[in-house]
């Protein structure tokens, strides 16, 4: 799937099943997810980041494979190869994760 215009495709991380030594049931996990989620950029539309307000350095970092933080409710959800993805606007990225995060 190739996003168009200023859209980006992000593969979302799976929700954590455990907090410390406590395993969370599915229903509890769903309610307690943070408003921010992590994911990996899969693809960029041709117009992504052309008018977004990001610095040139940030634009160069945000490429397929880049780890990012996004708003939990940003974009439209879709499933690709049984994995949850979101198509969202470039401005929905709220942070770039460093290695190991």
Backbone bond lengths (Angstrom), bond angles and torsions (degrees), N, CA, C in turn:
res aa  C-N    CA-C-N  psi(-1)  N-CA   C-N-CA  omega(-1)  CA-C   N-CA-C  phi
1 X - - - 1.443 - - 1.519 108.44 -
2 X 1.302 116.82 128.01 1.465 122.53 179.60 1.522 108.22 -113.44
3 X 1.339 117.63 114.95 1.461 119.52 178.11 1.530 111.06 -66.20
4 X 1.325 116.29 158.04 1.466 121.51 179.21 1.524 109.75 -111.80
5 X 1.321 114.53 163.45 1.459 123.54 177.45 1.526 111.76 49.50
6 X 1.323 117.33 -125.71 1.464 122.51 -174.15 1.521 112.54 -95.74
7 X 1.320 117.64 18.86 1.462 122.21 -178.84 1.531 110.43 -86.70
8 X 1.338 114.82 154.26 1.463 120.99 174.07 1.527 108.37 -131.77
9 X 1.320 116.44 153.07 1.457 122.77 177.16 1.523 107.52 -110.24
10 X 1.344 116.13 123.53 1.457 121.94 -178.36 1.518 109.10 -122.83
11 X 1.338 116.87 128.89 1.467 122.09 173.27 1.517 106.43 -85.75
12 X 1.326 116.07 119.23 1.452 121.02 -175.15 1.526 111.23 -82.32
13 X 1.339 115.69 143.98 1.458 120.96 174.75 1.518 108.94 -67.75
14 X 1.308 116.14 152.00 1.465 120.54 175.93 1.528 108.77 -72.56
15 X 1.328 116.26 149.47 1.467 121.48 177.85 1.526 109.07 -66.97
16 X 1.298 115.29 144.79 1.466 120.88 178.39 1.528 110.12 -68.41
17 X 1.323 116.20 139.99 1.461 121.61 178.69 1.517 110.94 -96.56
18 X 1.347 116.58 -5.72 1.448 119.56 -171.79 1.520 109.50 -143.08
19 X 1.327 115.93 139.10 1.454 122.62 172.01 1.516 105.96 -121.71
20 X 1.315 116.97 110.21 1.468 120.14 -174.05 1.511 108.67 63.68
21 X 1.333 116.49 -125.06 1.466 121.44 178.15 1.517 112.64 -98.84
22 X 1.336 117.28 10.17 1.467 121.21 -177.01 1.523 109.70 -104.58
23 X 1.332 116.77 124.83 1.451 121.83 176.22 1.529 108.73 -88.55
24 X 1.322 116.08 131.06 1.460 120.77 -176.76 1.521 111.51 -96.87
25 X 1.332 118.55 133.69 1.467 119.89 173.29 1.520 109.45 -68.94
26 X 1.336 116.64 159.19 1.466 121.74 -176.55 1.524 113.00 -52.60
27 X 1.323 118.51 -45.39 1.467 121.36 -177.45 1.523 111.46 -63.05
28 X 1.307 117.11 -42.81 1.463 120.96 179.62 1.513 110.30 -66.96
29 X 1.313 116.63 -41.85 1.460 121.39 179.71 1.518 110.63 -57.71
30 X 1.327 116.30 -44.21 1.461 121.08 -178.70 1.528 111.10 -61.35
31 X 1.317 117.45 -42.74 1.466 121.36 -178.18 1.520 112.78 -72.69
32 X 1.318 117.86 -28.67 1.457 120.60 -173.08 1.525 114.50 -101.52
33 X 1.306 117.67 9.76 1.461 118.67 176.22 1.514 108.63 -65.09
34 X 1.295 114.75 144.92 1.460 119.72 177.96 1.520 110.44 -70.89
35 X 1.319 116.64 161.46 1.461 121.95 179.33 1.525 110.82 -73.95
36 X 1.317 116.64 -9.05 1.470 121.58 178.17 1.526 107.73 -116.54
37 X 1.323 116.08 135.33 1.453 120.57 177.96 1.518 110.20 -125.00
38 X 1.324 114.60 157.60 1.459 120.99 179.27 1.522 109.52 -104.53
39 X 1.331 115.58 152.48 1.453 120.52 178.01 1.508 110.97 -163.38
40 X 1.323 114.89 179.74 1.457 122.57 -179.55 1.519 109.17 -121.04
41 X 1.319 116.79 128.50 1.459 121.51 178.26 1.526 108.66 -65.45
42 X 1.327 116.78 129.27 1.460 122.62 -179.72 1.532 110.66 -103.66
43 X 1.327 116.45 -43.16 1.466 120.04 -176.77 1.532 109.73 -154.64
44 X 1.333 115.34 154.49 1.455 122.57 179.83 1.516 109.67 -122.75
45 X 1.336 116.89 140.46 1.456 120.74 172.53 1.528 109.45 -72.72
46 X 1.323 116.84 161.34 1.461 121.73 -176.33 1.512 114.67 -61.62
47 X 1.318 118.16 -27.14 1.456 121.17 -179.12 1.516 114.04 -101.17
48 X 1.335 117.35 8.33 1.467 120.61 -177.39 1.519 110.88 -61.30
49 X 1.305 115.83 132.68 1.459 125.77 174.59 1.525 114.04 69.71
50 X 1.332 118.80 14.73 1.459 119.97 177.89 1.525 111.36 -77.24
51 X 1.331 117.99 -29.11 1.467 121.07 -179.38 1.524 110.85 -136.59
52 X 1.309 118.01 36.26 1.459 120.94 -170.58 1.518 115.26 -95.30
53 X 1.301 119.52 -15.27 1.449 121.08 -177.04 1.519 113.75 90.42
54 X 1.334 117.68 -0.68 1.456 120.80 176.23 1.528 109.31 -73.11
55 X 1.342 116.97 152.15 1.460 120.49 175.53 1.523 109.09 -74.97
56 X 1.304 116.86 162.44 1.463 121.47 178.61 1.535 111.08 -59.05
57 X 1.326 116.55 -39.26 1.469 120.87 178.71 1.525 110.97 -62.52
58 X 1.338 116.96 -42.94 1.465 120.74 178.97 1.523 110.93 -65.39
59 X 1.318 116.15 -41.40 1.469 120.25 179.38 1.520 110.52 -60.89
60 X 1.322 117.03 -40.75 1.467 120.55 179.61 1.525 111.68 -67.21
61 X 1.333 117.84 -30.45 1.467 121.75 179.24 1.524 112.40 -74.79
62 X 1.313 117.36 -34.16 1.471 120.78 -173.91 1.522 109.23 -84.51
63 X 1.307 114.41 89.85 1.457 124.01 179.39 1.524 107.75 -131.41
64 X 1.319 118.75 166.34 1.470 118.83 175.65 1.530 110.64 -51.65
65 X 1.322 115.51 132.81 1.462 122.08 -177.31 1.515 113.07 100.13
66 X 1.318 117.68 -14.80 1.463 123.06 -179.90 1.535 109.45 -72.27
67 X 1.337 116.71 137.08 1.461 121.99 177.89 1.524 108.83 -90.61
68 X 1.334 116.47 130.83 1.463 121.58 -176.05 1.528 111.36 -134.53
69 X 1.335 115.12 164.21 1.457 122.84 171.06 1.517 107.24 -111.12
70 X 1.333 116.21 137.19 1.462 121.18 -179.87 1.525 109.09 -135.32
71 X 1.317 115.81 160.98 1.449 121.63 174.89 1.522 108.84 -65.01
72 X 1.317 117.68 135.83 1.466 122.58 -178.60 1.518 112.75 -54.44
73 X 1.328 117.66 -31.77 1.457 121.19 -174.47 1.527 112.88 -102.67
74 X 1.316 117.86 9.91 1.468 121.00 -178.45 1.523 111.38 -74.76
75 X 1.310 115.88 142.61 1.454 121.77 170.92 1.511 115.72 71.46
76 X 1.319 113.59 -173.41 1.467 122.51 -179.41 1.522 109.22 -108.65
77 X 1.329 116.56 132.16 1.464 121.20 179.80 1.519 110.73 -80.40
78 X 1.319 115.97 143.42 1.452 121.83 170.83 1.516 108.87 -151.08
79 X 1.304 116.00 156.97 1.461 121.08 -179.36 1.521 108.74 -108.18
80 X 1.327 115.65 127.82 1.461 122.53 176.67 1.520 106.18 -127.36
81 X 1.319 117.05 123.29 1.474 122.04 -178.21 1.530 111.39 51.03
82 X 1.325 116.44 43.65 1.460 123.81 177.63 1.528 114.10 63.86
83 X 1.305 117.53 17.37 1.467 122.60 177.61 1.521 109.06 -116.14
84 X 1.345 117.17 140.79 1.451 120.96 -179.76 1.527 110.60 -78.51
85 X 1.329 114.73 128.33 1.466 122.89 177.23 1.517 108.21 -125.92
86 X 1.323 116.08 164.20 1.457 121.43 172.12 1.518 109.21 -135.23
87 X 1.324 114.92 137.99 1.455 121.46 170.68 1.524 104.97 -100.97
88 X 1.322 116.39 123.60 1.462 120.24 -175.01 1.514 110.92 -143.36
89 X 1.325 115.77 169.42 1.453 120.95 175.41 1.526 109.83 -72.38
90 X 1.316 116.07 151.66 1.460 119.96 178.30 1.531 111.83 -58.35
91 X 1.316 117.71 -32.54 1.469 121.89 -179.02 1.528 113.09 -71.00
92 X 1.343 117.67 -9.37 1.460 120.69 179.33 1.524 113.06 -78.36
93 X 1.322 118.33 -8.63 1.466 120.94 174.31 1.515 107.34 -74.77
94 X 1.343 116.31 124.83 1.453 119.03 -178.74 1.539 112.33 -108.67
95 X 1.322 116.82 -6.27 1.456 119.29 177.94 1.511 112.05 -170.69
96 X 1.320 115.35 151.61 1.463 122.67 175.10 1.518 106.55 -106.80
97 X 1.330 116.60 125.67 1.464 121.12 -178.09 1.520 110.44 -83.52
98 X 1.323 114.87 141.49 1.456 120.99 174.59 1.524 108.15 -79.29
99 X 1.336 116.78 165.31 1.477 119.84 178.31 1.512 110.80 -57.02
100 X 1.322 116.38 137.59 1.451 122.22 178.19 1.523 114.60 89.15
101 X 1.333 117.98 -6.36 1.475 119.84 179.61 1.513 110.46 -91.44
